[in-house]
Amino acid sequence: MRKSIILLTYILILSSLFCISCKKEKESQEGDVKVVINEDVPQNPSLSLRFEEDLSITKEGWWPANVAVDDEENIYVFGEAENFIYKFDSNGDEIFKRVFPKGQGPGDFFFMDPFFSSDGKLYIFDKQLHRLTILNNNCEIQNTTKFEDSRYLLRLDSKGNMFFWVGKSSPDGHKNVLSKFSPSGRLLEEIYEYATPRPDIDEEKMIFSWPLYFTAGIYKLDSNDNIYYAINNKYVVNVTSPEGQLVKKIIKLGQSRKVSKKDVERVMPPVTETPPFKTEFIAPEHIPYIADFFILDNSYILVITHENDYDEETLAGDLYDEKGIFQNRVEVPIYYLWNIDTYTSHIKKKALYKKNHFYTIESDKNEENFYVKRYKVIWNDN
């Protein structure tokens, strides 16, 4: 009997130790903030996420810059070289095309950053004109508002509050402040800020030196108006309540992969000159941690990383459940300029997730033909 008890105790201890060693995430509290720390080990390898293309739209000679989807699953495509808006139905059939002049007058645009409000109105922010334009579902202009400060990357919550990164000067460089504004434009809250350093200047050689990967901020809102934000050089996704209180940090440990010569060749922008200075870009030892992220319908988070080689046909994604626990790695369709933060962070990424579908802007290898594609997101948990 005694031997049986000893053996059972031994088995229970081993089982307990095994479970502890298998658990690769830790939860803790920092005041009111839940901190979830994940090691680089998937906790649910049987869970898979697959992207099945079910729609592809293209036009000869077009260069789509942004895409937006309304609640009826109509697809809006926005262009910059030609200031156009195409509207397609959910089957990909064209409903109409609108072309707007380039300029500063009423109804003109230099840049289109679109976002649909909860009541179905299309908001377009022009960061070059500092102007917000509201259109109806026929893309007819309803209202315009001019701002004085430098803003970019518009989003709206369910109450019509507006969110932007607001650019401010600081002694150490450029400061970017994630800010919340009322529907009338009144500043409600400054949520988070990060700095973009000034270039290093070699006055003897007359060279401006910039980092190849700029520090870039990423933020999204979920259906409950929680705000998720991160910066690309840290693997930390922060979650803030609609009231502005930080409630969760999702952290993944480990170092990102080293930058290769091929990486540099793929992302290096043209070297420009600003007489009498020249500009050069300096590659870091490691790539950034985060390129983008998406909040899915079930409150899971899909984080896009740079971990796949840039020559691969898919992007590397890390999938987290609603608690912030790392579930598994998934392969995600490549979208155009997904790593645009190599030399600028003021442009919205060319992909969005809505109602279990993933919408992308893609191009062929020569960037001569462009496509707007829709993928159905298929879950499988064996």
ZAMARGU-4260 file (C-alpha; in steps of 0.2 Angstrom, whole numbers, plus 5000, padded with zeros to 4 digits):
<rodrens>
0) 5000/5000/5000 | 5014/5012/5005 | 5023/5008/4989 | 5007/5012/4979 | 5005/5029/4988
5) 5023/5033/4984 | 5022/5028/4966 | 5006/5038/4964 | 5014/5054/4972 | 5029/5052/4961
10) 5018/5051/4946 | 5008/5067/4951 | 5024/5077/4954 | 5030/5072/4937 | 5014/5076/4929
15) 5014/5093/4938 | 5031/5097/4932 | 5027/5092/4915 | 5012/5103/4914 | 5022/5118/4921
20) 5036/5115/4908 | 5023/5114/4894 | 5015/5130/4899 | 5024/5143/4888 | 5014/5159/4893
25) 5014/5168/4910 | 5001/5180/4916 | 5004/5194/4929 | 4996/5210/4935 | 5004/5227/4934
30) 4991/5237/4944 | 4976/5236/4933 | 4985/5230/4918 | 4985/5211/4914 | 5002/5206/4906
35) 5003/5190/4896 | 5021/5185/4892 | 5022/5172/4878 | 5038/5162/4874 | 5041/5158/4855
40) 5031/5141/4857 | 5014/5139/4850 | 5001/5133/4863 | 4989/5125/4850 | 4998/5118/4835
45) 4982/5109/4830 | 4974/5126/4826 | 4976/5131/4808 | 4970/5147/4799 | 4969/5146/4780
50) 4966/5160/4767 | 4955/5154/4752 | 4954/5167/4738 | 4936/5169/4732 | 4937/5186/4722
55) 4950/5195/4712 | 4946/5212/4704 | 4958/5221/4692 | 4957/5235/4679 | 4970/5239/4666
60) 4982/5252/4670 | 4975/5256/4688 | 4986/5258/4703 | 4975/5256/4719 | 4981/5264/4734
65) 4968/5259/4747 | 4953/5248/4749 | 4938/5249/4761 | 4923/5238/4763 | 4905/5244/4769
70) 4893/5234/4780 | 4885/5227/4764 | 4901/5220/4758 | 4903/5232/4744 | 4921/5235/4740
75) 4928/5253/4737 | 4945/5255/4729 | 4955/5271/4730 | 4968/5278/4718 | 4982/5291/4720
80) 4990/5293/4702 | 4972/5296/4696 | 4960/5302/4710 | 4947/5288/4708 | 4935/5279/4718
85) 4928/5262/4711 | 4913/5254/4720 | 4911/5235/4717 | 4897/5224/4724 | 4901/5209/4734
90) 4902/5199/4718 | 4916/5210/4711 | 4904/5219/4698 | 4907/5237/4696 | 4894/5249/4702
95) 4902/5265/4698 | 4918/5275/4696 | 4920/5293/4703 | 4935/5304/4698 | 4940/5319/4708
100) 4952/5333/4704 | 4969/5335/4712 | 4970/5351/4720 | 4966/5361/4736 | 4948/5367/4731
105) 4932/5360/4737 | 4930/5342/4731 | 4949/5340/4727 | 4960/5327/4734 | 4979/5325/4735
110) 4978/5309/4746 | 4964/5297/4751 | 4964/5288/4768 | 4947/5280/4769 | 4937/5273/4784
115) 4918/5269/4785 | 4909/5276/4800 | 4896/5265/4810 | 4882/5274/4801 | 4889/5269/4784
120) 4896/5286/4779 | 4913/5286/4770 | 4926/5297/4778 | 4941/5302/4768 | 4956/5310/4776
125) 4969/5320/4765 | 4984/5321/4776 | 4992/5333/4763 | 4978/5346/4764 | 4974/5342/4783
130) 4956/5340/4777 | 4943/5327/4782 | 4929/5324/4769 | 4913/5315/4772 | 4904/5306/4757
135) 4888/5296/4756 | 4887/5279/4748 | 4886/5287/4731 | 4903/5295/4735 | 4894/5312/4734
140) 4902/5325/4746 | 4892/5329/4762 | 4904/5339/4773 | 4922/5344/4774 | 4933/5349/4790
145) 4950/5357/4790 | 4963/5353/4803 | 4978/5364/4808 | 4989/5350/4815 | 4998/5336/4806
150) 4988/5320/4806 | 4988/5303/4798 | 4980/5286/4798 | 4962/5289/4802 | 4950/5277/4811
155) 4933/5279/4819 | 4924/5270/4834 | 4906/5266/4835 | 4902/5283/4842 | 4910/5293/4828
160) 4925/5298/4838 | 4940/5300/4827 | 4958/5293/4830 | 4974/5299/4822 | 4992/5299/4824
165) 4996/5317/4827 | 5014/5323/4822 | 5023/5335/4834 | 5040/5342/4835 | 5052/5338/4849
170) 5070/5342/4854 | 5075/5323/4850 | 5066/5322/4834 | 5048/5319/4828 | 5035/5314/4840
175) 5019/5304/4835 | 5004/5304/4847 | 4990/5292/4845 | 4975/5304/4849 | 4956/5303/4851
180) 4945/5317/4845 | 4926/5319/4847 | 4915/5319/4831 | 4916/5338/4832 | 4935/5338/4832
185) 4938/5341/4850 | 4953/5333/4858 | 4948/5320/4870 | 4963/5310/4875 | 4981/5307/4870
190) 4983/5288/4872 | 5001/5284/4867 | 5016/5292/4859 | 5033/5287/4852 | 5047/5296/4844
195) 5055/5295/4827 | 5073/5301/4829 | 5081/5314/4818 | 5094/5308/4805 | 5113/5307/4809
200) 5122/5321/4800 | 5140/5319/4794 | 5144/5337/4790 | 5162/5332/4784 | 5155/5319/4771
205) 5139/5329/4769 | 5128/5314/4772 | 5111/5312/4780 | 5110/5294/4788 | 5093/5287/4791
210) 5088/5270/4798 | 5082/5258/4784 | 5067/5253/4796 | 5059/5268/4803 | 5050/5266/4820
215) 5032/5265/4815 | 5016/5264/4825 | 5002/5253/4822 | 4984/5254/4829 | 4967/5246/4827
220) 4950/5246/4835 | 4939/5231/4839 | 4920/5230/4838 | 4919/5235/4856 | 4929/5251/4854
225) 4945/5244/4863 | 4961/5251/4855 | 4975/5240/4851 | 4992/5248/4847 | 5010/5243/4845
230) 5027/5250/4838 | 5036/5239/4826 | 5053/5238/4835 | 5045/5229/4851 | 5035/5213/4851
235) 5021/5221/4863 | 5003/5223/4858 | 4994/5235/4871 | 4975/5235/4873 | 4966/5250/4880
240) 4948/5251/4885 | 4936/5263/4876 | 4938/5275/4892 | 4957/5276/4888 | 4963/5264/4902
245) 4977/5252/4898 | 4970/5235/4902 | 4982/5222/4894 | 4999/5219/4887 | 5003/5205/4875
250) 5021/5201/4874 | 5031/5188/4865 | 5049/5184/4870 | 5063/5181/4858 | 5074/5190/4845
255) 5068/5193/4828 | 5079/5186/4813 | 5094/5195/4807 | 5094/5206/4792 | 5101/5198/4777
260) 5109/5206/4762 | 5094/5200/4751 | 5083/5209/4764 | 5092/5225/4761 | 5091/5223/4742
265) 5073/5220/4743 | 5068/5235/4754 | 5081/5248/4751 | 5073/5264/4744 | 5082/5274/4731
270) 5096/5284/4738 | 5091/5302/4736 | 5100/5319/4736 | 5096/5335/4746 | 5110/5346/4739
275) 5123/5349/4746 | 5119/5333/4756 | 5117/5315/4751 | 5105/5303/4760 | 5109/5285/4765
280) 5100/5271/4774 | 5108/5261/4787 | 5102/5243/4789 | 5100/5236/4807 | 5107/5220/4813
285) 5089/5213/4816 | 5073/5216/4807 | 5058/5224/4816 | 5046/5213/4826 | 5029/5218/4820
290) 5024/5223/4802 | 5005/5224/4805 | 4991/5216/4815 | 4973/5212/4813 | 4959/5210/4826
295) 4948/5195/4821 | 4929/5192/4824 | 4932/5181/4838 | 4944/5194/4847 | 4959/5183/4841
300) 4974/5194/4835 | 4984/5190/4820 | 5001/5198/4820 | 5011/5200/4804 | 5029/5198/4806
305) 5045/5199/4795 | 5050/5182/4800 | 5048/5174/4783 | 5061/5178/4770 | 5056/5192/4758
310) 5057/5180/4743 | 5044/5168/4751 | 5026/5168/4743 | 5017/5171/4760 | 5019/5182/4776
315) 5022/5175/4793 | 5008/5177/4805 | 5007/5174/4824 | 4989/5170/4830 | 4984/5174/4848
320) 4968/5170/4856 | 4956/5182/4865 | 4967/5180/4881 | 4983/5185/4872 | 4990/5167/4872
325) 5001/5162/4857 | 4991/5149/4848 | 5000/5145/4832 | 5009/5151/4817 | 5000/5154/4800
330) 5004/5159/4783 | 4996/5175/4776 | 4994/5181/4758 | 5007/5195/4754 | 4999/5212/4751
335) 5007/5227/4742 | 5019/5237/4752 | 5016/5227/4768 | 5033/5232/4774 | 5031/5250/4770
340) 5038/5256/4787 | 5055/5253/4779 | 5056/5271/4775 | 5039/5279/4780 | 5026/5275/4793
345) 5012/5288/4787 | 5003/5276/4775 | 4989/5264/4779 | 4994/5246/4775 | 4986/5238/4760
350) 4975/5225/4768 | 4960/5224/4780 | 4950/5211/4789 | 4931/5211/4790 | 4917/5198/4793
355) 4929/5183/4792 | 4936/5189/4775 | 4954/5196/4772 | 4955/5210/4758 | 4971/5214/4750
360) 4979/5225/4737 | 4992/5214/4727 | 5003/5216/4712 | 5013/5205/4700 | 5032/5204/4702
365) 5035/5219/4690 | 5022/5230/4699 | 5013/5232/4682 | 4997/5224/4686 | 4987/5227/4702
370) 4973/5217/4710 | 4961/5219/4724 | 4958/5201/4731 | 4947/5194/4744 | 4950/5178/4754
375) 4939/5168/4765 | 4947/5164/4782 | 4945/5146/4786 | 4947/5139/4803 | 4952/5121/4807
380) 4956/5114/4825 | 4959/5096/4824
</rodrens>
